[in-house]
Amino acid sequence: MGETTGTTRTAGVTGSRESERYDVVVVGAGAAGLNAALVLGRARRRVAVVDAGEPRNAPAAHMHGYLSRDGMPPAALLAVGREEVARYGADLIDARVEHIEPAGAGAGPAASAAPGFVVHLAGGPVLHARRVVVATGLRDGLPELPGLVERWGQDVLHCPYCHGWEVRDRPLGVLGTGPGAVNQALLLRQWSADVVLLAHTLALTDDERERLAARDVRVVEGRIVRLVSDDGRLRGVELANGQVVPREAVFVFPRPVPRDALLFGLDCARDDNGWVTTDRTGRTSLPGVWAVGNVADPRAQVVTAAGMGASAAFALDHDLAAEEVERAVVRYRASGAAVPA
């Protein structure tokens, strides 16, 4: 099993896929999904990984904070990961999953008590799985400011731990587009002595102003109208009064929007903020369904997401093994064989 080679396919090419059955279908081929598939493949599980090709970190040139992979382009990491997963027999399917339903849906009381799922791909093909891992990530809800999207992931950034080193000691700005901006500005101060908080629509409290002043973070009042770029580089931030505040990089706190429609469709439990709830292994409230990576934790970086995928795979394999033992015991008893003394 460990020497088999998986395949990369596009949905709709192989009609026989409608009859294919897997131990696990992983939806999403980011770090979380691929690492789950890697561990499961090495456990000799039959795995399919379905991915729509929309990684969150596609605009970033490099990723950081991942031991032995620091500075590696995100696309390169995923390419290597896909090769490793295929080495252990997993099928990599380039397609979009439209919805997932329990295999017994509509079957009434005769349906099997063991979890099982039908994974519907765009265009009609379906996959059958004993278990499902949802690793579809999130999208960053960005402020609607002209010039921002064009520089996103280059010199419009969001994570000091991902990008702070690369812009250290340069004039930095923080856009006051959300309540996290003050803390972000205070944190960035350790990467640069020149940090400006562009207040925009924020109503700063006296306590916040005092903390910013104590850390030598300058506050610039005024509504932001656009980001100014020239020759493929950010030059500054223009305010409604016409002033342009020169900055070489700006940070913004985006609104994380989980790509969790599949989990909604399965009616998985959620917390008060609307995020899917899981245990430490990523197990959701619906037996047989795990959620890992940014779809479950907006703070998870690449290295964290990969660990979440591995943790889910270990728990999931134990779950499958327990089911197989129970089935074997039923068959053993039905055979009439004597229990060994």
C-alpha positions as CSV (number, residue, x, y, z in Angstrom):
1,M,0.0,0.0,0.0
2,G,2.8,2.4,0.9
3,E,4.3,2.1,-2.6
4,T,1.2,2.8,-4.5
5,T,0.8,6.0,-6.4
6,G,-2.4,8.2,-6.4
7,T,-3.7,10.2,-9.3
8,T,-4.6,13.8,-10.0
9,R,-7.9,14.1,-11.9
10,T,-10.4,16.7,-13.0
11,A,-14.1,16.2,-12.1
12,G,-16.1,14.8,-14.9
13,V,-13.2,13.1,-16.7
14,T,-13.8,9.6,-15.2
15,G,-17.4,8.5,-15.1
16,S,-16.6,5.5,-13.0
17,R,-16.0,7.8,-10.0
18,E,-19.7,7.7,-9.2
19,S,-19.2,4.2,-7.9
20,E,-15.9,4.8,-6.1
21,R,-15.9,4.5,-2.3
22,Y,-13.3,5.8,0.1
23,D,-12.5,5.5,3.7
24,V,-12.1,9.3,3.9
25,V,-12.9,12.2,1.6
26,V,-10.9,15.3,2.4
27,V,-12.4,18.6,1.1
28,G,-9.6,21.2,0.7
29,A,-6.0,20.7,-0.3
30,G,-4.3,23.3,1.9
31,A,-1.9,22.4,4.7
32,A,-4.6,21.0,7.0
33,G,-6.3,18.8,4.3
34,L,-3.1,17.5,2.8
35,N,-1.5,16.7,6.1
36,A,-4.6,14.8,7.1
37,A,-4.5,12.9,3.9
38,L,-0.8,12.2,4.3
39,V,-1.3,10.6,7.7
40,L,-4.3,8.6,6.6
41,G,-2.5,7.4,3.4
42,R,0.3,6.1,5.6
43,A,-2.3,4.3,7.7
44,R,-3.3,2.5,4.5
45,R,-6.6,4.2,4.3
46,R,-8.3,4.8,0.9
47,V,-8.4,8.6,0.6
48,A,-9.6,11.2,-1.9
49,V,-8.7,14.9,-1.6
50,V,-11.0,17.2,-3.5
51,D,-9.9,20.8,-4.0
52,A,-11.3,23.8,-5.9
53,G,-7.9,25.6,-6.2
54,E,-8.6,28.7,-4.1
55,P,-5.9,28.8,-1.4
56,R,-6.3,31.7,1.0
57,N,-2.6,32.6,0.9
58,A,-2.3,32.6,-2.9
59,P,-1.4,36.4,-3.0
60,A,1.5,35.9,-0.6
61,A,5.0,35.3,-2.2
62,H,6.3,33.5,0.9
63,M,5.2,31.9,4.1
64,H,7.0,32.1,7.4
65,G,7.0,30.6,10.9
66,Y,7.1,27.0,9.5
67,L,10.2,25.1,10.7
68,S,12.3,23.9,7.8
69,R,10.0,25.7,5.3
70,D,10.4,29.3,6.4
71,G,10.4,31.6,3.3
72,M,9.0,28.9,1.0
73,P,6.3,30.1,-1.5
74,P,2.9,28.7,-0.4
75,A,2.2,27.2,-3.9
76,A,5.5,25.3,-3.7
77,L,4.6,23.8,-0.3
78,L,1.2,22.7,-1.6
79,A,2.8,21.2,-4.7
80,V,5.2,19.2,-2.6
81,G,2.4,18.1,-0.3
82,R,0.3,16.9,-3.2
83,E,3.2,14.8,-4.4
84,E,3.7,13.3,-1.0
85,V,0.1,12.5,-0.5
86,A,-0.2,10.8,-4.0
87,R,2.8,8.7,-3.1
88,Y,0.7,6.9,-0.5
89,G,-2.2,6.2,-2.9
90,A,-4.5,9.1,-2.3
91,D,-6.6,10.4,-5.2
92,L,-6.3,14.1,-5.8
93,I,-9.4,15.5,-7.6
94,D,-9.5,19.0,-8.9
95,A,-13.2,19.8,-8.4
96,R,-15.6,21.8,-6.3
97,V,-17.8,20.0,-3.7
98,E,-21.3,21.3,-3.9
99,H,-22.7,19.6,-0.9
100,I,-22.4,16.6,1.4
101,E,-25.1,14.5,2.8
102,P,-25.3,11.5,5.2
103,A,-25.4,8.3,3.2
104,G,-28.6,7.2,5.0
105,A,-30.4,10.5,4.3
106,G,-34.0,9.7,3.4
107,A,-33.4,6.0,4.0
108,G,-35.5,5.8,7.2
109,P,-34.9,3.4,10.0
110,A,-33.3,0.8,7.8
111,A,-30.2,3.1,7.2
112,S,-26.9,1.9,8.7
113,A,-26.1,3.2,12.1
114,A,-22.5,3.7,11.1
115,P,-21.7,7.1,9.6
116,G,-21.2,7.4,5.9
117,F,-21.5,10.2,3.4
118,V,-22.2,11.1,-0.2
119,V,-20.0,13.9,-1.5
120,H,-21.5,15.6,-4.5
121,L,-19.1,17.3,-6.9
122,A,-19.9,20.1,-9.2
123,G,-21.2,18.7,-12.5
124,G,-22.8,15.6,-11.1
125,P,-20.2,13.0,-10.0
126,V,-20.4,11.7,-6.4
127,L,-18.0,10.1,-4.0
128,H,-18.9,7.8,-1.2
129,A,-17.0,8.1,2.0
130,R,-17.1,6.5,5.5
131,R,-15.8,9.7,7.0
132,V,-15.3,13.3,5.8
133,V,-12.7,16.0,6.7
134,V,-13.7,19.6,5.8
135,A,-10.6,21.7,5.4
136,T,-12.0,24.5,3.1
137,G,-10.4,27.4,5.0
138,L,-11.6,30.9,5.0
139,R,-11.6,34.1,2.9
140,D,-10.4,37.5,4.2
141,G,-13.2,40.1,4.2
142,L,-11.3,43.2,3.3
143,P,-12.4,46.8,3.7
144,E,-13.7,48.4,0.6
145,L,-11.0,51.0,0.1
146,P,-9.7,51.8,-3.4
147,G,-6.2,50.5,-4.0
148,L,-6.3,48.0,-1.2
149,V,-7.1,44.7,-3.0
150,E,-4.5,45.4,-5.6
151,R,-1.7,45.4,-3.0
152,W,-3.1,42.7,-0.8
153,G,-0.4,40.2,0.2
154,Q,2.4,42.4,-1.1
155,D,2.6,45.6,1.0
156,V,-0.9,45.5,2.4
157,L,-0.6,42.9,5.1
158,H,-2.5,41.4,8.0
159,C,-0.2,39.3,10.2
160,P,2.9,40.7,12.0
161,Y,4.2,37.2,12.7
162,C,3.9,36.3,9.0
163,H,5.2,39.6,7.5
164,G,6.6,41.8,10.2
165,W,10.2,40.7,9.7
166,E,10.1,41.5,6.0
167,V,9.0,45.2,6.6
168,R,11.0,45.8,9.8
169,D,12.3,49.3,10.4
170,R,10.2,50.7,7.6
171,P,7.4,53.3,7.9
172,L,4.3,51.3,8.7
173,G,0.7,52.1,8.9
174,V,-2.3,50.4,10.5
175,L,-5.7,51.1,9.0
176,G,-8.4,51.8,11.5
177,T,-11.0,49.8,9.9
178,G,-11.9,47.6,12.8
179,P,-11.6,47.2,16.6
180,G,-8.5,45.1,16.3
181,A,-6.5,48.0,14.8
182,V,-5.3,49.5,18.1
183,N,-3.8,46.3,19.4
184,Q,-2.3,45.6,16.0
185,A,-0.6,49.0,16.0
186,L,0.8,48.5,19.5
187,L,2.1,45.0,18.5
188,L,3.8,46.3,15.4
189,R,5.8,48.7,17.4
190,Q,8.4,46.0,18.1
191,W,9.1,45.7,14.4
192,S,9.4,49.4,13.6
193,A,10.0,52.6,15.4
194,D,7.8,54.4,12.8
195,V,4.2,53.1,13.2
196,V,1.1,55.3,12.5
197,L,-2.5,54.4,13.3
198,L,-4.7,55.9,10.6
199,A,-7.9,56.3,12.7
200,H,-10.3,56.4,9.8
201,T,-13.7,55.6,11.4
202,L,-12.4,54.5,14.8
203,A,-13.6,56.4,17.9
204,L,-10.6,56.0,20.1
205,T,-11.0,56.0,23.9
206,D,-8.8,58.1,26.2
207,D,-7.2,54.8,27.4
208,E,-6.4,53.7,23.9
209,R,-4.8,57.1,23.0
210,E,-2.7,56.9,26.1
211,R,-1.4,53.4,25.3
212,L,-0.6,54.4,21.8
213,A,1.2,57.6,22.9
214,A,3.2,55.6,25.5
215,R,4.4,53.3,22.7
216,D,5.2,56.2,20.4
217,V,2.5,55.2,17.9
218,R,1.3,58.3,16.2
219,V,-2.4,58.7,15.5
220,V,-3.5,60.4,12.3
221,E,-7.2,61.5,12.2
222,G,-9.3,61.6,9.1
223,R,-11.2,59.2,6.9
224,I,-9.2,57.1,4.4
225,V,-10.2,57.5,0.8
226,R,-7.7,55.3,-1.0
227,L,-4.2,53.7,-0.9
228,V,-1.7,55.3,-3.3
229,S,0.6,53.1,-5.3
230,D,3.2,53.9,-7.9
231,D,5.5,51.7,-10.0
232,G,4.1,48.6,-8.3
233,R,4.7,49.8,-4.8
234,L,2.6,51.3,-2.0
235,R,3.5,55.0,-1.5
236,G,1.0,56.1,1.1
237,V,-2.6,56.5,2.3
238,E,-4.7,59.4,1.1
239,L,-7.2,61.0,3.5
240,A,-10.4,62.8,2.7
241,N,-8.7,66.2,3.3
242,G,-6.2,65.4,0.5
243,Q,-3.3,64.6,2.8
244,V,-1.2,61.6,1.8
245,V,0.5,59.9,4.7
246,P,3.7,58.3,3.3
247,R,3.9,54.6,4.2
248,E,5.9,51.7,2.7
249,A,3.5,49.0,4.1
250,V,0.2,49.0,5.9
251,F,-1.5,46.4,8.0
252,V,-5.2,45.8,8.1
253,F,-7.3,43.5,10.3
254,P,-9.6,41.6,7.9
255,R,-12.8,40.0,8.8
256,P,-12.4,36.2,8.6
257,V,-15.2,34.6,6.7
258,P,-15.1,30.8,7.0
259,R,-15.9,28.8,3.9
260,D,-18.2,26.6,5.9
261,A,-21.3,26.1,3.6
262,L,-20.6,22.3,3.6
263,L,-20.7,22.3,7.4
264,F,-23.9,24.4,7.4
265,G,-25.5,21.8,5.1
266,L,-24.6,19.1,7.6
267,D,-26.1,21.1,10.5
268,C,-22.9,20.9,12.5
269,A,-23.1,22.7,15.9
270,R,-21.7,26.3,16.1
271,D,-20.5,28.6,18.8
272,D,-22.0,32.0,19.7
273,N,-19.9,33.6,17.0
274,G,-21.1,31.3,14.3
275,W,-17.9,29.2,13.9
276,V,-18.2,25.4,13.9
277,T,-17.4,23.8,17.2
278,T,-15.0,20.9,17.4
279,D,-13.1,18.9,20.0
280,R,-9.3,19.0,20.1
281,T,-9.0,16.6,17.2
282,G,-11.4,18.6,14.9
283,R,-14.4,16.3,15.5
284,T,-17.6,18.1,14.9
285,S,-21.0,17.4,16.6
286,L,-22.0,15.2,13.6
287,P,-20.4,11.7,13.9
288,G,-18.0,11.1,11.1
289,V,-17.3,14.7,10.2
290,W,-14.1,16.6,11.1
291,A,-13.3,20.3,10.5
292,V,-9.7,21.5,10.5
293,G,-7.6,24.5,9.6
294,N,-9.0,28.0,9.1
295,V,-12.6,26.8,8.6
296,A,-12.5,26.0,12.3
297,D,-9.9,28.4,13.6
298,P,-9.3,31.8,12.0
299,R,-6.0,32.2,13.9
300,A,-4.4,29.1,12.6
301,Q,-1.2,29.7,10.5
302,V,0.1,27.2,8.0
303,V,2.1,25.2,10.5
304,T,-0.8,25.2,12.9
305,A,-3.2,24.0,10.2
306,A,-0.9,21.2,9.3
307,G,-0.8,20.0,12.9
308,M,-4.6,20.2,13.1
309,G,-4.8,17.9,10.0
310,A,-2.5,15.4,11.5
311,S,-4.4,15.4,14.8
312,A,-7.7,14.8,13.0
313,A,-6.2,12.0,11.0
314,F,-5.0,10.1,14.1
315,A,-8.4,10.4,15.7
316,L,-10.2,9.5,12.5
317,D,-8.2,6.4,11.9
318,H,-8.9,5.2,15.5
319,D,-12.6,5.8,14.8
320,L,-12.5,3.8,11.6
321,A,-10.6,1.0,13.4
322,A,-13.1,0.8,16.2
323,E,-15.9,0.5,13.7
324,E,-14.1,-2.3,11.9
325,V,-13.5,-4.2,15.1
326,E,-17.2,-4.0,16.0
327,R,-18.1,-5.3,12.5
328,A,-15.6,-8.1,12.8
329,V,-17.0,-9.2,16.2
330,V,-20.5,-9.3,14.7
331,R,-19.3,-11.5,11.8
332,Y,-17.3,-13.7,14.2
333,R,-20.3,-14.3,16.4
334,A,-22.5,-15.0,13.4
335,S,-20.1,-17.6,12.2
336,G,-20.6,-19.6,15.3
337,A,-16.9,-19.9,16.0
338,A,-16.0,-20.6,19.6
339,V,-14.4,-17.9,21.6
340,P,-10.7,-18.8,22.3
341,A,-10.0,-19.8,25.9
